[in-house]
Amino acid sequence: MERTVKKFALLAISFFVATLTYAQITTSSMSGRVTDADGAIVPAATVIAVHTPSGTQYYSITDNAGNYRIHNMRIGGPYTVTVSYVGYADAVYGNITLRLSENYVQDIVISESATTLEAIVISAGMDNPILTSDKSGTSTNVSSREIDALPTVSRGIQDFTKLTPQANGFSFAARDNRMNNFTVDGAGFNNNFGLSSSLPGGKAEPISLDAIEEITVNIAPYDIRQSRFTGAAINAVTKSGTNRIHASAYTYQRFKGMAGKTVDGQEVQGAGETSKQTWGVRVGGPIIRNKLFFFLSGEFETEDASGVNWRPSTDGVGKADQFISRTSEADLERVKQHLISTYGYDPGKYKDWDPFKVRNYKILARVDWNISRNHKLMVRYNDVVGSYMNVTNATSAPSGLSRASSARMSANSIAFQNNFYGMENTVRSITGELNSTLGARMTNQFYATYTHIRDGRTSPNDKLADPLNRFPHVDIWKDGDAYMSFGYELFTFHNEVLNNTWNIVDNLTINLNRHTVTLGASFEHLYVRNSYIREGTGYYRYNSVDDFLNNATPSAFGLTYGYYGNDAPGQMLTFGYAGVYAQDEWQVTPRFKLTYGVRLEMPFYFDKMDTNLAIRDKTAGFGDISYPESGIAVNGGAWDVGTWPKSKVTINPRIGFNWDVTGDRSLQLRGGTGIFSGMMPFVWFTNQVGGAAMIQSPELAWNAAACAAYGLKFNPDYKALIAADPTTFPSEPNPNYLPNNANIAMVDKDFNFPQVWRSNLGVDVELPWNMIFTGEALFTKDINAVTQVNANETAPVGTMAGADNRPVWDNNRKVNPSLSSAMMLTNTNKGYQFQLTAQLTKNFSKGLSGMVAYTYTNAKDVSANPGSTAYSVWTANASAYSLNDPRLSYSNFSIPHRLIGNLTYRVEYLRHLATTIGLVYQGMPAGRWSYTYSGDVNRDGSSNSDMMYIPASPSEISFVDAGGMTAQQQSAAFFEYVDNNKYLSAHKGGYAERFGDVRPWIHRFDIKVLQDVFVNFGKDNRLTLQVSLDMLNVGNLLNDSWGCYYYHALSSYDNVMPLRVVAGGTATAAPTFRLNANDVADFKTKSQLTKYVSTDSTWSMLLGFRLLF
């Protein structure tokens, strides 16, 4: 009873006094020091700041040190600041613009007047977001001017966050992009479930670009309010209404042909078939002048594209450079007619594919209410709904079964159109924020948000009559690799993720002379429901077309189904995250500021789950797992899948500083250090629920022997299959039963959410011509990184014979043979990211602004967690040792060198014309590669996941005659390839490192041209017709071999596989290999890097028309 009361009390306290997650910053602030002409401080002076466009007022009183501080201000401007004091003339400072999450410092001098008290009006000068006492950490701000002026064809947020020097796509500081925290007006727009690395909304942006006022990217903010990330905190604030009506109607058109059609002289299939149209409108203005304002935005987008470039062959010969698959039309037609005549099932097209359609709309509404001078309220609602089509999954198979080397849609295989799947995405969010001034020294910010995100799948089979609408997924292989696929895509049946999140935040700020103290509280409640049924309609694999046509026993089978006849059982997780924080900004001297604080954080698991005693019994023999070089340590013993990890308080201190070295803000030194905690994909949590066999069956994964032992034959209706054998396929859970070959998962009871120690040191120097040089170092060390281990894998039986002496397994590689896998989500303390940045910035002046930066990165991790399920993460994280012991290696997110630059220029002329030009350059290696084997060299049961040993000489590797190639011919071709490969030749006699090789550089120039035709009328009114042209990869327009990605025909995703395993190694025999090609000539062709013939490599453009008022 006492423990129950304590838990209840702790929960109640955390609800009201908690913090963590979305405590992001949605406003700006202003501070400074008021002195007289002699430099004496002026206490008790009144400071009033007015947001000129809306008439919104903020005020403060200077303290005994002459300091004033104004918090929770609207971003943007211009602002006018007036300082008044008895016996002095008012000082008025104008033309002040505030940036999101930054403190604008404006020191003010007032003059004494004995006779007249006329106001002295002074221009505040140029906005300088870098040389300011508020800046200590690593951050980037993107203003509305830059959003309007810089090129974007996708009209996506990532086109602007890439301006961050430490970025790589949507990855920051060389961290997994799923570890970011993206918020809009304080509301989380995160893919919490983690099935994809993109933002929520699928192919639709989660918010219209036209609704965004400003974006900030904070990587090392020492403001304790910013949280929930170990990558970056990306904050966006929406536009708001003012005292004047502003409106814009626009359309963006990408017609067919507005993209390059060739790469290095080769035709890009379907390049000229893509068309995209966007229509939108926005309007904002007053409801009650100076009091109540509105802003509305609406947008509709449609796109039709050629989603599939591959087509079948007529002669059975694949030609990757022409996107021709070896799968013959004759075989495809034979199978199609058999399916129609035997089962009444039409698998759809296998060529001349239907275009892939993308549809989405976005709506946003915002109201701002100046309740009084002391209280201001904002309410914002956002709604996004979209849909699009995808090709089938590439190579996945039932857990524990071998995968094909080639994708289902590739030079070796074709999938029928009904094997594709669609996505339906919804993002809805509402935010309310109240900012209050509580006297001269205290301000308060309170906001509450709710976000609903839904991602569901559809299939072309859904339109068919029962039971054809649940036809199984079938893979047909040929010569040991993928050849043909049809049926219901293996992961799509009733696949749906719901993610509902609400949170509350309260920040109280107290000004105490030289100290600004912040006390905050927040609580996040997250509900996730995942309906995920692997192989939900059944999975069958056959070794040949004839095997399927003749109804032979399949070579593999997989199935998961819901209990009690429920087709869509949901794995549910209700989670909370809470904490408390406090911070002090100490203006030690006028030139030195110190910011220090601490936050305490704690997770809550609200669900009570049923346990499966059979899992406890089957895992009782699990021993401890310890791999010091990987930083992995897991306790052995029986599993209780009915419990979650222990809730533990984590402590996150931070400290940052800013030193104005010269006293005139021309040279500043800044930096800090601190602990940052974040979230992770919750799909890995729900794996525990899904594998517990209490709401749905565990995934059944049968190999050829199991299929033969059962006497399995193809059944087009999985419901008929399970109804015919309730013993093998029970219809309801049994807490004392788990079928053989089940895949189970659990979260380590000592698991901690991601946590890093991050530090930075930067110097900013003012240069002539309004330029600033920045040098910055950023270092991140993992305290608790996330990784997966398979507790059902035995220790190796020894090391492999020969020069490659890696660990090796025998056929008894499972601790419990009745389990297929037992995945444990756990932590490692290995991993780091280091970045050095040199940056030159020119602030906006006379229509010109720009930036250029170079960043060097060195980052290593134990796992990049390359998958959406526990088992797929484990098998995809290649290793030269054990998949349980992947060891520290280069991070997939580590781009060693990156150049980024932008330049904008605007000029008005001839009284009615204006031209804006925006240019963005990005140059960097296009990613990283690993060198692995095709097949399983160490006999651990996982294919394509063994790092390659690079032999020092031909005597260290054994080839066998294959495919008309002699062993000697293959050896000569292979070593010619190694000697001509910079990475492989430098690492002879050792193992290739995971992501050890760097892809070739790619250089891209993007440009935007805006032409305005305007008419001025009335007082400060302007009507503008604007025509814009955005073009990506301009160099490729001039020469179709420029700005292209490179492709390796021996690669699958990020793995380059020059060799195919013929026989895996043992403790007494070295492995044998063959070239991973049809013949020597084919290998020499495939081993050469070639330009990637795809629309990813070509130029593209977007034409826009806009009317502004």
Secondary structure as UniProt FT lines:
FT   HELIX           2..17
FT   TURN            21..22
FT   STRAND          28..36
FT   TURN            37..38
FT   TURN            43..44
FT   STRAND          46..51
FT   TURN            52..55
FT   STRAND          56..61
FT   TURN            64..65
FT   STRAND          67..73
FT   STRAND          76..84
FT   TURN            86..87
FT   STRAND          91..98
FT   TURN            100..101
FT   STRAND          103..105
FT   STRAND          108..110
FT   STRAND          120..123
FT   TURN            133..134
FT   STRAND          139..142
FT   HELIX           144..149
FT   HELIX           158..161
FT   TURN            162..163
FT   TURN            165..166
FT   STRAND          167..168
FT   TURN            169..170
FT   STRAND          171..172
FT   TURN            173..174
FT   HELIX           177..179
FT   STRAND          181..184
FT   TURN            185..186
FT   STRAND          187..188
FT   TURN            192..193
FT   TURN            200..203
FT   HELIX           209..211
FT   STRAND          212..218
FT   TURN            224..225
FT   STRAND          233..238
FT   STRAND          246..254
FT   TURN            256..257
FT   STRAND          262..263
FT   TURN            264..265
FT   STRAND          266..267
FT   TURN            269..270
FT   HELIX           271..273
FT   STRAND          275..288
FT   TURN            289..291
FT   STRAND          292..305
FT   STRAND          311..313
FT   HELIX           320..322
FT   STRAND          324..328
FT   HELIX           329..343
FT   STRAND          356..370
FT   STRAND          375..390
FT   TURN            399..400
FT   STRAND          414..415
FT   HELIX           417..419
FT   STRAND          421..437
FT   STRAND          442..458
FT   HELIX           460..463
FT   TURN            466..467
FT   HELIX           468..470
FT   STRAND          473..478
FT   TURN            479..480
FT   STRAND          481..486
FT   TURN            490..494
FT   STRAND          496..512
FT   TURN            513..514
FT   STRAND          515..531
FT   TURN            534..537
FT   STRAND          539..542
FT   HELIX           545..549
FT   TURN            550..551
FT   STRAND          556..559
FT   HELIX           563..565
FT   STRAND          571..589
FT   TURN            590..591
FT   STRAND          592..605
FT   HELIX           613..618
FT   TURN            619..621
FT   STRAND          625..627
FT   HELIX           628..630
FT   STRAND          632..634
FT   TURN            641..642
FT   STRAND          650..660
FT   STRAND          667..678
FT   HELIX           683..691
FT   TURN            692..693
FT   STRAND          700..702
FT   HELIX           704..710
FT   HELIX           718..724
FT   TURN            726..728
FT   TURN            735..736
FT   TURN            740..741
FT   STRAND          742..747
FT   TURN            749..750
FT   STRAND          755..767
FT   TURN            768..770
FT   STRAND          771..790
FT   TURN            791..792
FT   STRAND          798..799
FT   STRAND          807..808
FT   TURN            817..818
FT   STRAND          819..828
FT   STRAND          832..845
FT   TURN            846..847
FT   STRAND          848..861
FT   HELIX           870..876
FT   TURN            883..884
FT   STRAND          889..890
FT   TURN            892..893
FT   STRAND          897..909
FT   TURN            910..912
FT   STRAND          913..925
FT   STRAND          928..932
FT   TURN            943..944
FT   STRAND          946..947
FT   STRAND          949..950
FT   HELIX           954..956
FT   STRAND          958..959
FT   TURN            963..964
FT   HELIX           967..979
FT   HELIX           982..986
FT   TURN            987..989
FT   STRAND          990..991
FT   TURN            994..995
FT   STRAND          997..998
FT   STRAND          1001..1017
FT   TURN            1018..1020
FT   STRAND          1021..1032
FT   HELIX           1034..1038
FT   TURN            1040..1041
FT   STRAND          1046..1047
FT   TURN            1049..1050
FT   STRAND          1051..1052
FT   TURN            1053..1054
FT   STRAND          1055..1056
FT   STRAND          1059..1063
FT   STRAND          1072..1075
FT   HELIX           1080..1086
FT   STRAND          1090..1091
FT   HELIX           1095..1097
FT   STRAND          1100..1108
//
